[in-house]
Amino acid sequence: MGHRSTQLGLGLIGIGKPWGYAPRPAPSESAALALLEFAFDLGIRYFDTAPSYGDGVSEARLGRFAKSLPRERRAQISIATKMGEHWDRAAGAPYADHSFDALRLSLDASMQNLGRIDILQLHKTTPQALRGEDVARAWEYARSLGITRIGPSVSDPESARMAVETPAYSVIQLPYNRRNTAFAGAIDAAAARGMWIAVNRPFAMGAMVHAGADKRDAYAFVLERRFSGVVLTGTTSPDHLRENWEAFQQARETA
């Protein structure tokens, strides 16, 4: 299992709401769809979204893009979304709720937005949520909808350990970069078990690039861990996406 089984994926929080080291407003509908088309033409096939990325805006835009593709192209892409973080319209902000009813309603809305879900992750994961009956019921509900690739998106060591030790989980998402190596061991353990790993924040939400870090070097650092999965880039700029794509390919060749 090596670096050639790791691809560049596109995280879509930025097409739904402001995000990143220097947050910018979400792009227009036409600009968002143009970005997705550009990403596909570059060779990106993994798209990561969530219901809380702007009150379902990110999911809805990805869904419209996916449905616009010819069937053979649609079959080439993987759509990953999440459940567990929701959008408070009155406050204009996300909040976590891992109760079964909230997870079920969220998943129903995601299915409507996206049409098909290839990978489902638990958002804003905590050890308590992973141990809870409500989350277990929500996974069962997901399976009843035909979603078989499941696992948590983690930000604490205990959740990562639990994910790796749970046979039902085949997917894990976590942050990793030169500034944050806390999950190095979790990546290695997940890779050893054959899990699909999505690494987010390879540039620390853009802070490393803003500080002058070399993108190829940042990607190469992540790829040193050797895993099957994706490294997510969150840019909404086609120019930056091309730069990231080229840097990633260079890093893969030298890793």
Backbone torsions as a table, in degrees:
resi	resn	phi	psi	omega
1	MET	NA	117.6	-174.5
2	GLY	-135.7	-168.3	-173.5
3	HIS	-68.5	-22.6	-178.0
4	ARG	-71.5	-13.3	175.8
5	SER	-92.1	7.6	178.1
6	THR	-110.3	128.8	-176.0
7	GLN	-115.5	168.0	172.3
8	LEU	-90.0	127.9	176.7
9	GLY	-115.4	163.3	-178.4
10	LEU	-110.7	117.9	173.4
11	GLY	-85.7	134.8	-167.1
12	LEU	-112.1	25.9	175.8
13	ILE	-63.3	-34.9	-174.8
14	GLY	-71.4	-17.8	176.6
15	ILE	-88.4	-0.9	178.9
16	GLY	-112.5	-29.3	-178.4
17	LYS	-162.1	162.1	176.7
18	PRO	-60.1	141.0	-175.8
19	TRP	-162.8	156.2	172.0
20	GLY	110.4	-177.8	-177.7
21	TYR	-61.0	-42.3	175.9
22	ALA	-124.6	84.6	-171.6
23	PRO	-57.0	134.6	174.1
24	ARG	-117.0	154.8	177.0
25	PRO	-58.4	149.5	176.4
26	ALA	-61.2	144.6	-179.2
27	PRO	-68.9	166.1	175.6
28	SER	-65.7	167.2	177.7
29	GLU	-56.8	-47.3	-177.3
30	SER	-66.3	-38.3	178.9
31	ALA	-68.2	-37.4	178.9
32	ALA	-64.6	-44.7	179.6
33	LEU	-66.6	-36.8	177.4
34	ALA	-64.1	-38.4	177.1
35	LEU	-61.9	-44.6	-179.6
36	LEU	-64.0	-41.1	177.2
37	GLU	-63.9	-42.0	178.5
38	PHE	-61.6	-43.4	179.5
39	ALA	-61.6	-43.6	179.4
40	PHE	-62.5	-44.0	-179.4
41	ASP	-63.9	-32.3	176.1
42	LEU	-65.6	-34.1	-177.1
43	GLY	127.1	2.5	178.4
44	ILE	-73.3	132.8	-177.7
45	ARG	-126.1	-2.2	-178.4
46	TYR	-117.9	123.7	-176.6
47	PHE	-125.0	125.9	-174.5
48	ASP	-114.2	123.5	-177.3
49	THR	-136.7	-174.9	178.5
50	ALA	-166.3	153.5	179.3
51	PRO	-63.5	-27.6	-176.6
52	SER	-85.0	3.3	178.0
53	TYR	-83.7	67.7	177.6
54	GLY	86.5	50.4	176.1
55	ASP	55.1	44.4	178.3
56	GLY	79.6	1.4	-176.8
57	VAL	-61.5	-46.6	-178.8
58	SER	-61.7	-47.1	178.4
59	GLU	-59.4	-46.8	-176.6
60	ALA	-62.0	-40.7	179.7
61	ARG	-67.5	-42.6	176.8
62	LEU	-63.2	-40.2	178.9
63	GLY	-61.6	-42.6	178.6
64	ARG	-65.1	-38.9	177.2
65	PHE	-63.4	-47.9	-177.8
66	ALA	-60.9	-40.9	-178.7
67	LYS	-71.0	-19.4	179.1
68	SER	-81.3	-14.8	-177.1
69	LEU	-77.0	145.0	169.5
70	PRO	-58.1	153.0	-172.6
71	ARG	-54.2	-41.6	-177.1
72	GLU	-67.9	-30.9	176.7
73	ARG	-77.1	-38.1	177.6
74	ARG	-59.3	-36.1	-178.9
75	ALA	-68.3	-17.1	-177.8
76	GLN	-82.5	-20.6	-172.9
77	ILE	-98.1	152.2	174.1
78	SER	-112.9	129.0	178.5
79	ILE	-108.8	121.1	177.5
80	ALA	-113.5	131.7	174.0
81	THR	-135.5	-172.6	-171.7
82	LYS	-139.0	168.2	171.2
83	MET	-140.4	146.1	177.4
84	GLY	126.0	-25.9	172.8
85	GLU	-115.4	132.7	-172.3
86	HIS	-123.6	175.5	-176.6
87	TRP	-115.9	125.1	176.1
88	ASP	-90.9	106.1	-175.7
89	ARG	-65.7	-37.7	-178.3
90	ALA	-65.4	-41.9	-178.5
91	ALA	-86.7	-17.4	-176.3
92	GLY	64.8	39.3	-175.2
93	ALA	-150.6	156.6	178.7
94	PRO	-83.0	159.1	173.3
95	TYR	-149.0	155.0	-179.4
96	ALA	-95.3	139.2	174.7
97	ASP	-153.5	112.7	-177.8
98	HIS	-104.9	19.9	175.1
99	SER	-71.0	152.2	-175.4
100	PHE	-60.1	-45.4	-177.9
101	ASP	-60.7	-42.1	179.1
102	ALA	-65.1	-41.4	179.9
103	LEU	-66.5	-41.9	-179.7
104	ARG	-64.0	-46.6	180.0
105	LEU	-63.7	-38.4	178.0
106	SER	-63.4	-44.2	-179.0
107	LEU	-66.0	-39.3	176.4
108	ASP	-60.1	-43.2	179.3
109	ALA	-66.0	-38.8	178.5
110	SER	-64.5	-41.0	178.1
111	MET	-62.7	-39.5	178.6
112	GLN	-66.2	-41.3	-179.8
113	ASN	-67.8	-41.3	-168.4
114	LEU	-100.6	-24.0	-178.8
115	GLY	84.5	-42.6	178.8
116	ARG	-151.4	141.4	177.7
117	ILE	-120.8	121.4	-178.7
118	ASP	-90.0	-35.5	179.7
119	ILE	-136.1	131.9	179.5
120	LEU	-120.9	130.2	-179.3
121	GLN	-121.0	150.4	172.7
122	LEU	-84.8	125.4	-176.3
123	HIS	-92.8	148.2	179.8
124	LYS	53.4	45.7	-177.2
125	THR	-62.4	141.4	169.5
126	THR	-132.7	157.0	175.2
127	PRO	-56.2	-39.8	179.5
128	GLN	-60.8	-43.2	179.5
129	ALA	-64.1	-42.1	-179.0
130	LEU	-64.0	-30.9	179.4
131	ARG	-82.4	-12.9	-170.2
132	GLY	-78.5	151.4	178.9
133	GLU	-67.4	-32.9	-177.8
134	ASP	-63.5	-43.0	178.7
135	VAL	-66.9	-40.1	177.5
136	ALA	-59.5	-42.3	177.9
137	ARG	-65.6	-36.6	179.7
138	ALA	-66.5	-38.2	175.1
139	TRP	-62.4	-41.2	178.1
140	GLU	-62.4	-41.0	178.0
141	TYR	-63.1	-41.1	178.2
142	ALA	-60.4	-42.4	179.2
143	ARG	-63.3	-34.3	178.8
144	SER	-66.6	-20.3	177.0
145	LEU	-91.6	2.5	178.5
146	GLY	91.9	11.1	-179.9
147	ILE	-93.2	114.1	-173.9
148	THR	-111.9	-18.1	-179.3
149	ARG	-98.4	106.0	-171.5
150	ILE	-133.9	160.2	175.9
151	GLY	165.5	170.9	-176.6
152	PRO	-92.0	154.4	165.2
153	SER	-97.9	116.6	-168.0
154	VAL	-111.7	154.1	174.6
155	SER	-139.3	9.9	175.5
156	ASP	-135.5	148.7	-174.1
157	PRO	-60.6	-37.6	-177.5
158	GLU	-66.4	-41.8	177.0
159	SER	-62.7	-39.4	178.1
160	ALA	-62.9	-44.5	178.9
161	ARG	-61.3	-45.1	179.7
162	MET	-62.0	-39.6	-179.7
163	ALA	-62.7	-46.1	-178.5
164	VAL	-64.8	-32.0	-176.6
165	GLU	-88.5	0.6	-179.4
166	THR	-101.6	110.2	-174.7
167	PRO	-59.2	-29.0	-178.2
168	ALA	-68.2	-20.2	-178.2
169	TYR	-88.7	123.3	177.2
170	SER	-110.3	-3.0	-175.3
171	VAL	-132.5	143.3	170.9
172	ILE	-144.7	140.5	173.7
173	GLN	-120.1	139.4	-178.6
174	LEU	-159.0	160.6	178.0
175	PRO	-86.6	147.1	176.2
176	TYR	-163.1	129.5	176.0
177	ASN	-165.0	178.7	-178.2
178	ARG	-59.7	-29.2	-179.1
179	ARG	-86.4	-15.7	-177.2
180	ASN	-140.3	96.5	-178.9
181	THR	-107.2	17.7	-174.7
182	ALA	-59.4	-28.1	-174.4
183	PHE	-103.4	18.9	178.4
184	ALA	-57.1	-47.4	-179.9
185	GLY	-64.8	-36.4	178.9
186	ALA	-66.3	-38.8	177.1
187	ILE	-62.2	-46.5	-179.2
188	ASP	-63.1	-41.8	-179.6
189	ALA	-67.6	-41.1	178.1
190	ALA	-65.8	-40.5	178.7
191	ALA	-63.8	-40.0	-180.0
192	ALA	-63.7	-29.7	178.2
193	ARG	-86.4	-5.3	178.7
194	GLY	83.2	22.2	178.3
195	MET	-75.4	152.7	171.4
196	TRP	-82.7	123.9	-172.7
197	ILE	-114.5	127.1	173.2
198	ALA	-109.5	114.4	178.1
199	VAL	-94.6	124.0	177.1
200	ASN	-107.4	166.9	177.5
201	ARG	56.2	45.8	178.3
202	PRO	-63.6	-22.5	176.5
203	PHE	-108.2	17.3	-177.5
204	ALA	56.1	52.2	-179.9
205	MET	59.8	26.1	177.5
206	GLY	96.5	-10.8	-176.5
207	ALA	-63.1	-37.1	-178.4
208	MET	-67.0	-42.0	178.9
209	VAL	-66.1	-41.2	178.1
210	HIS	-59.4	-32.5	-179.6
211	ALA	-86.1	1.7	175.2
212	GLY	100.9	10.2	-179.7
213	ALA	-66.0	146.9	176.6
214	ASP	-80.6	127.4	-175.8
215	LYS	-65.0	-42.0	-179.6
216	ARG	-60.6	-43.1	179.0
217	ASP	-64.1	-39.6	179.5
218	ALA	-63.0	-42.7	177.7
219	TYR	-67.9	-41.8	-179.5
220	ALA	-60.0	-36.7	178.3
221	PHE	-61.3	-43.9	178.8
222	VAL	-65.6	-43.0	-175.7
223	LEU	-69.4	-16.8	176.1
224	GLU	-59.3	-21.9	-177.3
225	ARG	-75.7	-20.8	175.0
226	ARG	61.9	91.9	-179.7
227	PHE	-148.9	161.2	172.8
228	SER	-93.5	127.4	-179.6
229	GLY	155.7	-142.8	-176.7
230	VAL	-138.5	153.8	166.3
231	VAL	-110.2	125.7	-173.0
232	LEU	-92.7	133.3	169.9
233	THR	-110.1	140.7	-172.9
234	GLY	-111.2	14.2	-175.8
235	THR	-69.8	152.2	172.8
236	THR	-111.3	5.4	-179.9
237	SER	-96.8	121.5	176.5
238	PRO	-56.8	-38.9	179.3
239	ASP	-63.1	-45.3	178.6
240	HIS	-67.3	-35.3	179.1
241	LEU	-64.0	-42.0	177.1
242	ARG	-62.7	-42.9	177.2
243	GLU	-59.0	-44.6	-179.5
244	ASN	-64.4	-42.1	179.2
245	TRP	-59.7	-47.9	-178.3
246	GLU	-66.2	-41.0	178.2
247	ALA	-64.1	-39.8	179.6
248	PHE	-65.0	-43.8	179.3
249	GLN	-62.9	-39.1	177.9
250	GLN	-64.5	-40.9	179.6
251	ALA	-65.6	-38.7	178.6
252	ARG	-64.2	-37.4	-178.5
253	GLU	-68.8	-28.6	-174.9
254	THR	-104.2	-10.5	-177.1
255	ALA	-67.9	NA	NA
